Amino acid sequence: MSSYKRTFRRSTKKAVSTMLVTAMCLGGGAAAFADQAGTPAATTQSSVSSLIFSDVKDGFWAEKHIYKLAAEGIILGDAGKFRPADSVTQQEAITMAIRFMNLESKLGDGAGAPADMKVGNYFKPYLELAVQQKLIDKTEEVQATGAKESWGEKKASREWIAKILVRALGRDTEAKAAAGASTGFADQSSITSSARGYVNVTVQLDLTKGVEGNKFDPLGKVTRAQLATFFSRGSEYVTPGYSTVYEGIVTELTDNKLTLFANGKLKSFTLDSRTVYFTKDSEVKSTKNELQLYTKVLAVDKVGSAAYVEVRDPKQQLEQTEGTLLKKLSGNRLVMLINNDTVTYTYDANTSFIDQNGNSINIDSLTENSTVVVQRETFSAEKKPVIVQVKSAIVNKSGSGTVDSVNLTDKTIRFKDASGNVETFKYSDNFVMIYQNQLLNNAGEIQTGASVKYTVENSLITRLEITQGMERTVTGTLLDVNDKFISFSNASGKAEIKSLADKPAIVINGIAEATLDDLIDDENGGDKVELTINPNDQITKIVVTGRQSEQLSDLSVVKYEAKYKALMVVDASKKVHAFTLDDKTKVEYNSTTPTLSGAESLLSEGRKINVTHIGDRVLSLQVVYKYDGTFLSADTTAKKISLLTSSGKTVVVPYQGTAPSIELYGKGSATLADIKVGDPVTAILSANQDALQTLAVKKAVQFKVVSVNTANSRIRATANGITDDFYVDQAALFADNGGAIKVADIQAGQTINVVFNGRTASSVQIVKLTLGKVLSVNGTSLVLKPFAGAQETFSLNSGVKVVRGTSVSTGVTSLTTSDHVEVSKDTDGSVIIQVLSPLERKFQRYDGVSKEIIVYRPSLTDNNYRFVVTPETYIHQGDTTLSVQSLQENDKIVLYFNGDKLVEVEKQ
């Protein structure tokens, strides 16, 4: 702990009567409390049961702080409940502060409590001590209390609690010095002048951040959960010294035991199902898996068991020294050469010896002149060796087993033998790899799990033979492709030929259902590919990882000779280029079914074209029939349209007639007045490329899919209450992750973003929908706990729209952490938050035939009691997913709906 912390000492002896008093202070009624030394167990509840509050659910925002203070005995429950939302009275607050400061041993009988500060009899000793310790100022408190008001039962305000907390931390002087500084809160003028310095200190110590709207709300009431959080966070600035709280280094850890080296001694705890685990930097409950040997941990003892365990520093408290082992001596001594000095280490029965692969070895396995790393603990004066690991030793051996992993960066292969032992060895660049009597080219072809024989010489793998068939991957460049074989140059530049398996998978980014015809094979610049080869040496999958083609645009045809498929063009710089077309050349012109012969008929002199080529071979040819860009201006006198292309070039296109033809989705008779500067547009040219035929405006629209006709690629969908039908046969189709899909992958009920080029759909993308519960929200971000997976954060900087029933707002002030929502993004990147409609009911039964949940009706007139369950309906209790069949009659459930669709069922 840091040196600035103030140290308190907690008394270990308390009278039972005192405990009953303090239990009632924050509990009321029949309070539960923990066993203490000298207290008969029969008079108290289970030592850890006081931590299990039925009204503090898993994931509650103050769960960590409540558990911690309850374990330490600072707060107590009431008949198994904590009542986290109850407001705290002033007499309860000073009681907690006295416990927090460990001053209960100084409690008197209360006779000296100020008579003009009315409190309950149980609280008089605490009030008396609070005045003595200057935790409160009597004069100040009396002046702030009304004539008919009970000082003790008065609800504690936020600014009053700030004073108590700061004084309990011993920082009263700092608060007085900060009294003149601005608090930074919007409601600073509402904070009492005598409290401003205390508020400043609580903010500086990060004990509070205020409330929504950058306000402190000085007169706001403080709940029990909030007060527990304030004191728990405040404990970071003091060393409590409680007799039941230990902070130290983990020296032993088993399934049910934890041992800490704390205050120069070893302290052991039992770990059981009642132990709760947290980490210093997180408010969320963690698990025992967070505990690691030699890390810094805080544990609270409850009759030998650890009630609360918190990882304070996950870094292992070990120091590491590397050297050369010279000798092994009697008396558990190792002599090492470290930086040319001889150093002797003494180990004991707790020291672990491991090889370079992490396997446990015997001390006798250590060989002289091996490089050894010694890790010693740093928390005791002896600094005993904890781990002695061989870093490198000369190895010569032959073995067999399976490949556990291959690391191409470190040039290492890890093997696992029949007994499960693993060993890792480096390999040289020229080691021999054999599979089916063929030499492999690189270690990347070796698959995990392959059965092998290997030879190691001077700690390097020199030979490896794969003894069992395996699937492997190789990389290379396509040279030639047909429907039976593929030839390619491998990673070493050597040509290979492999046969194709039946219906190999072809993966090309941006092409759905790619075929062999979509591959580019060329001796000089074919596709870069990753090939998957099965045990029968056949290629089963081809993934295109890169293409080497070049693009030339704004070319003019000089001449085309159809007999030889020879094309001569000139570019904008008047440089002549010669190309050759072939049957694999892909063509594009103003046609939905373009063919090579159709394109050839258009290649007259002066025709504008764009080509993609490798050398003199044309891979694709586009006869220019349109320009894509953003609208700049329209000169209606000269009858010209100007637009800016993505390459930064300004293109001017003339039009004929009184006005150009304008296509804009959703507008039947669009004119130039409907287009704004900067709007994305496509200028479609006439057949002679000399005039504007149509100016199509690009517009993005978000739809809800009603139905999909896969036979003719037509979608029916609704947007803004209007239903429309449109074809997507010319559109690029994408999943929500950007991957290419086909029409059949689009389903009714999905949300899609459609980009129209004029009235033609040019792209369709499925919108990702995230369903979950709001964890936190402010003006810039939304944090959501989805139905599946880790929490997600959505930026609201691009705008937000919250839909709740028929109400739509552009702010998030209406959202709360009790809301369950569906989150998506609109076409402009703004976030749409659809609040799900909740319905609380009691479960009656599940109809497996109709797949409906049936609930009890609140009245006979309510006919809304049967709800269809789909495979996507999320049924759960807390974080546990349930089957619909696990629900029992009379279970309390909350059903959440998006419109009339049931999307979530939460069991209470």
Secondary structure, 3 states (H helix, E strand, C coil): CCCCCEECCCCCCCCHHHHHHHHHHHCCCCEECCCCCCCCHHHCCCCCHHHCCCCCCCCCCCHHHHHHHHHCCCCCEECCECCCCCECEHHHHHHHHHHHCCCHHHCCCCCCCCCCCCCCHHHHHHHHHHHHCCCCCHHHHHHCCCCCCCCCCCECEHHHHHHHHHHHCCCHHHHHHCCCCCCCCCCHHHCCHHHHHHHHHHHHCCCCCCECCCECCCCCECEHHHHHHHHHHHHHHEECCCCCEEEEEEEEECCCEEEEEECCEEEEEECCCCCEEEECCCCCCCCHHHCCCCCEEEEEEECCEEEEEEEEECCCCEEEEEEEEEEEECCCEEEEEECCEEEEEECCCCCEEECCCCCECCHHHCCCCCEEEEEEECCCCCCCEEEEEEEECCCCEEEEEEEEEEECCCCEEEEECCCCCEEEEEEEEEEEEEECCEECCCHHHCCCCCEEEEEEECCEEEEEEECCCCCEEEEEEEEEECCCEEEEEECCCCEEEEEEEEEEEEEECCECCCCHHHCCCCCCCCCEEEEEECCCCEEEEEEEEECCCEEEEEEEEEEEECCCCEEEEECCCCCEEEEECCCCCEEECCCCCCCHHHHHCCCCCCCEEEEEEECCEEEEEEECCEEEEEEEEEECCCCEEEEECCCCCEEEEEECCCCCCEEECCECCCCHHHCCCCCEEEEEECCCCCCEEEEEEEEEEEEEEEEEECCCCEEEEEECCEEEEEECCCCEEECCCCCECCHHHCCCCCEEEEEEECCEEEEEEECCCEEEEEEEECCCEEEEEECCCCCEEEECCCCEEEEECCEEECCCCCCCCCCEEEEEECCCCCEEEEECEEEEEEEEEEECCCCEEEECCCCCCCCCCEEECCCCCEEEECCEECCHHHCCCCCEEEEEEECCEEEEEEEC
